[in-house]
Amino acid sequence: MPVTELRGAVQPRIEPSTREKMISSMFGIDASNADNDDTTTLIVCACLFGLTAILLVYCWCNYNYRPIRAKNLVWTSLIYLSTVLWFIGDITTNQHVRLVGVWSRCKIWVLWFRVLFTYVFASMTIVRFYALDRVFNQKKPFTTRSSIISFVVVVVFNVTYCLVNQLISDSLTVGYVPSLEVCNITMAFRIAAITAQWVLWIGCGVLIFRLRNIQSSFNEFYESIAIFVVIIGLLLETTVTNLHYEYYVFEKKRRIEKTVVDVVAGTLVVWFFIGHPVFMSIFYRKEYEQRWLERLAKDGPSNTYNISSNPNGTTAYAKMNDFGDSAFNNSHIDFDKNDMIHSGYGDASHRPFDNHDPLDIEGTLNTQAPYNDNLLPIALRNNMNIHTPVLNTPTMFSSGYMDPAPDGRHVL
């Protein structure tokens, strides 16, 4: 008998043992109430989130470490926050607590936490991949304005979806059944919610396919593949659990498994984004940054990134800033030629990684001189300075001095 047929006026609370027997006989399953195992599960999941939070705090404290700074910490932090709120929704959705009092507000916890932040998590991950596609494939900037617009689109799209479902009758979506102290999530609502997730992640898969040719210091493609594999595994598990095991929330092993899989998948995505540069910054800080910067500089002239030191150029990395092209519209300084002359990267004799295993950090770097910050694109330099003009190269003084002042001095 469907749970919705038991809806009615508020009834006295039933004893836990009586509730277990009623649900077991109604649905033919071995039902169990939330107990210490559920509490332990929530504590373990909270500890995992705490560990991930420490990782993010470390990243923000080391924001000037350039391999970490390149990981777009704002969006990564928002993705992490969405996993935390998604987990809070899981507490009620998977019934790890007795659904009385504030926990009985099923539509808030299921719709506005579990469903909403699952979609927000997917949407923000898509935006992060879209930013890479826009910069590296479309050769367009992804600026602060682009980030704000993307964030607004994510919020409006997902909130609109939830508002529509909020206005639909509880009997068709999510409702509380006081006689059994459970949240009834209809099969139609489950199918609609899961279908929307598949659509979002298929779109994400398309973007990842477009990133397949990006082989670089940032590991974007391999990182994206790992994330996509984890999420597809999660979606398959979610689909099977919700459609085949319709009453899984009453079975302790299945509801614990569902929550643990959700939490592990969500936190793994964050770790895939920032775990590698954090690990390397702890154990091989200077060596890894030097290797990372050298490879980045090497990638530019070899057109892997099509990186330029000219902030007003059309190259990819120059567009990965918070100002876009407009901030440099009045600049006529072209650093590219000078950078190439001074760096030697245009010369076939300078190939720092040709004879080394790319993972052999110490063997590669110990043979190199300290890295020259002037070899980098301007966006990555710690101390930007103007190169000494080289013969026959354009400089800001190419057109000569301006007219002398009344006292005879030349004014720049």
N, C-alpha and C positions, 0 to 999 in steps of 0.2 A: 504494500500500500504506500503510495507516495507520501512523503513527509508533509506536503502542502495540505493534504486532506485533514491533517490533525490540527490545523490552525483554529484558534478560537479565543475566547476570553482568557485573561491571565489566570492561571491555576496555581495552587500551592506547589511549592518546590517538592520534587520527589527525591527520595533517598537515592544516593549514587548506585547502590546495589540493585534497586528496583529499576532504575533507568537502564542499567546494563542489560538486565533480563528482557525488558520491553524492546529495546532496540535489537537485541540478538534475535528474538523471536519474530519481530516484524520483518527484518531484512535477511535473515538466515546467515548471519555472520557472527564472529566471536568479538563482540563489542567490549570496549574497555574505556573507563573514564580517564580523564587526565590525572596523572599521578606523578611520583617523584622522577620517573624516567623522562617525562615531558619537561619537567623543571630542569633536569640535568641537561637536556638537549638545548634548551633556551640559554642556559649559562655557557655551554660550550660555544654556541653560535655567537653569543655576545663577546666572548673572548677572542674569537676569530675576527670579528669586526674591530675589536680594540687593537689587535695586532696590526690590522690594515690601517687603522687610524694613525698608529705610531709611524708606520711607513710613510703616510702622507705628510705628517708633521715633519718628519725628517727631510722629505723632499722640499717642503716650503722653507725650512731652515737652511737648506743648501740650494736655494733657488738660483744663486749665481753660478753654480756648477753647471756648465753649459750642456752636457748630455742630459741632465735632469730638466733643465729649463726648456729644452726642445720638446718635452713630452706634453706640453699644454696642460699645466697643472689645474687650471681653473675648471676645464671640462672634466678632467679626471676626478677632481674632487666632487663635482656635481654628480657624476656617475656613481661614485661611492655613496654619496648621501641618498641617492635613489634606491640603492640596494638596502640601506639601513631601514628606510621607510617601507620598502617592500617586505622586509623581514617582520616589521611590526604588524603589517597586515596579515602575514602568515600565522601569527600567534592565534588570531581569531579564526581565520579561514580554515586552518588545520586543527583547530580546537585543542590547543595545548593548555588551555585554562578552562575553568567552568564558566560558561557563557551566562553570567548573571551581572546585573548592574550595568556599568559602563561597557563591559564586554558584550552585552547583548545587542548593541547597536550595530547590527550586521552590515547594513548598507554602508555605513561609514568605514568600517574596517575592511570589508571585502572589496567594495567599489573604489573608495577614495584612497585606500592605502595599497592593498594587494594588487588590484588591477591597474590603477592609475600609475603607480610607480614602476610596475613591470613595463608599461608602455613608455614611461619617461626614460627608464634605463635603456630600452632599445632605441628610442629616438635620439638620445644624446650620443649613444655609440655611433649611430648612423651619421650624425652631424660631424663627429670627430673624423670619421672616414671620408665624409664629403669634403671636409677642409683639405685633407691630403689630396683628394682627387682634383679639387679646384686649383690647388697650387701646382701640383706636379703634372697633371694631365691637361687641364684647361689653361694653364699658365696665367691664372688670374689671382689677385690677392685675396686672402681671407683675413680681413681686418677686424678691429674691435666692432665696427658697425655691422659687419657680417655676422659676428658672434652674437651680438644683441638681437639682430633680426632672426637668426636661427633659434635662439632661446625663446623668443616670443612665439614663433611658429610652433615650437614643441609644446609650450604651455597651452596655447589656444587650442591646438588640435586635440590634445589629450583631455583637457578640462571640458571641452565641448562634448566629447564622447561620453565622459562620465556624467555630465549634466543631463544629457538625453536619457541615459539609463536611470538616473535618479528620478526622473519624472515618470518613468514607466512603472506600472503596478508591481508591487513586491512579488505578487504571485507569478509574474513572468520573469523576474530577475533574481533578486536576493531578498529574503525575508526571515524574520525570527519566528521560531516555533516554540512558544513558552512551555508547552506541555512536555517537550523533550529537551528543552534548553539547548537547541541547536540552531545553526544558520542553515536555511535551506537555499541552496544555489541550484536553480533549475538547469536542466540539460541544455535548453536553448541558449541560455546565457553563457554556459560553459563553452559551447561550440562557437558562439560569436566571439567570445574573448580570445579563445585559442586561435581561431582563424585570423583575427587581427594581428596577433603576435607573429604568426607565420608570414603574413604579408609584410610586416615590418622587417623581419629578418631575411626574407628573400630579397627585399630591396637592399639590405645591407650586404648580402652576398653579391649582388650586382656591382656594388661599389668596390668590394674587395677584389672582384675579378678585374676591374679597371685598374687596380693598384698592382697587378701582377708583375709589371715591368719595372717597378721601383725597387732597385737593389742598391741599398745605400747604408750609410752609417746609422740610420735611424731604425733599421729592421722593420719597416712599416708592413711589408707584405707578409713576412713570416709571423709577425705579431698578430696581424689581422686573421690569418688562417687559423692560428691557435685559438683565438677568441671565437671565431665562427664555429669551429668544431665543438668547443665546449657548449656554446649556446644551442646548436642543433641537437646535441645530446640531451640538453635540458628540455628542449621543446618536445622531443620524442617521449621523454619520460613524463612530462606534464600531460601530453595528449593521451598516452596510454593510461595513466593513473586516473585522470578525470573522466574519461569516456568508458574505460573497461571496468575500473574499480570505483563505481559511482559512490559507494559509501565508505571510501577509504578513511575518512576522518574518524570513523568509529573504531578502526583497527589501529592499535598503538604502533605496531611496526611500520605500517604503511604511512601513517601521518608523520612519524618521526623521519622516515626515509625521505618523504617529500620535502620537508622543511630543510633538512641537512643538504639535500641536493641543490635546492634553491640558493642557500647561503654559500655553499662551496663554489657554485658556478658564478655567482655575482662577485664574490671576492677574488676569484681567479682572474676574472676579466681585469680588475684593477691591478692585480699583481703582474699580469702580462704587460700592461701599459708601462709600469714604472719599476718593476722588480729588478730587471737586469741593470739599468744604470745605478740603482741604489746599491745593489750588491757590489758592482765594480767600484763605486765611489768609496765604499767602506774598505775594501781589501786592496784595490789597485788604483787609488784615487788619481794621482798625478800621471801615472803611466797610461791609464785608460783614457783620461782626457786628452793627453798628448796624441795617443793613437787615434782617437775619435776625430780630433781636429785635423790631423794629417790626412786621414782618409777623406774627411769632408772637403778639404782643400784639393785633394787629388781628384775627387769625384767631379768637382766643378769643371776643370779644363777638359776632362774626358767626356763631358756632356752627360754623365750619369744623372746629375741633378740639373745641369745647365745653370749652375750657380754663378753669380757675378758679384763682384765687390761694388758694383755701381748701384746705389740704392734707387736710382731713377730708371734702371734698366728694365728689360722685359723678362729677365731670368727668374727662375722659380723662387730661389731662397730670398731674393730681395723683396719678394712680395709677402713673405711671412713676417709681417710686422703689424703694429697696432695703428699705423697711420695711413697705410695705403700709399698710392703714388702721389697724391696731392701735396704731401709735405715736402716733396723734393722737386716740384714742378719748376722752381726758379733756379735750380742748381744746374750748372753746366760743367761740373767737374767729372771727368771720366777716370775712375781709378783702375779700370780693368787692365789697361795696357801697362801702366806702371807696376801693378801688382804682379802681372805675369813676368815682367822683366826682372823684378827684384826677387820673386819667389823661385824662379827656375823651374816651375811646374810645366811650363810649355816646352821644356827641353826633355828629350827622351832619356837623357842621362839621369834625371831625377825621378826615380820610381821607388819610393820608400817601402812599398809592400810587395814588389814584384817577386822578391826572392824569399819571402817569408810566409809561413802559415798565418792567415788572418787572425787566428785565435791565439797565436803565440805572442802574447803581449810583451813579456819581459824580453824574449829573444829579439823581438822587432825593435822595441823602444830603446833598449840599452845601447844599440848601435847608432842611435840618432842623437843629434845635438838637440839642446833644448828648443822647444817649438817657438818659432817667431810669430808673435801675435799679428804682425803686419801681413802675414800670408793669408789671413782669413777674410771672408766677406765682412764688410763693415758691421753688419747686424750682429756678428758674433765676437767682435773685438772687445777686449776689456778696456783698452786705452787707445782710442782712435787718434791717429795723427796723420798729418799730410806728408806724403813722401817727398823727398828731394826731387825736383824736376829732372828728367832725363832728356838728353839731347833728342830733338825732333819728336818729343811727345807733347801732347796738348796739356797746357796748364792754365790756371786761372789768370795768369799774367800774359797769355798769348797775345792779347791785343795791346800790350804796353801799358804804361802808366796813364792815369787820368791827367787832366790839365793841372798845371801847377797852381798852388794857392797864391794869394796876393803877396805873401812874404817869400815866395820862391820855393817853398817846400813842396815835395810831391806827396799827394794824399792818395792812399789806396781806397 
